[in-house]
């Protein structure tokens, strides 16, 4: 009987030591995982900050492009008005003498120059539209990256909750083992 009691005591000691070492190991693993999660959160925050800065820069570029587009539109309107005025002057000059015909030729040359400027402005407007499209594409890419980062953050949050539950379960099992050991004594 005494041998049986000593055997149970030794078995309880071994079980206690195993439960204690298992709990210590679980705590170490949980702390390491928490450290990894914190580092990943820091990296994600830095990436989010970089994306926000890039978005701000793109927004500023879009604003400047919009302002330039407005200026170009106003210039185009003024050039169109100038072209209309030149056409009226050309009609009046055709009714006058040969001297006035020479002036008409000069005005036609000016009109050609204005048309070239209008073509150049139209090309610039097309370039601005293309730049605006690329900015929109970049904005879409940034939005997708932001969504991915949010999903990763959610996953990290869920992993953190899971680790907390595991830690709580380990502590409860440790208490159960201690209670079993107490009952065995």
Secondary structure, DSSP 8 states (H G I E B T S, - for coil): -HHHHHHHHHHHHHHHHHHHHHHHHHHHHHHHHHHHHHHHHHHHHHHHHHHHHHHHHHHHHHHHHHHHHHHHHHHHHHHHHHHHHHHHHHHHHHTS-HHHHHHHHHHHHHHHHHHHHHHHHHHHHHHHHHHHHHHHHHHHHHHHHHHHHHHHHHHHHHHHHHHHHHHHHHHHHHHHHHHHHHHH-
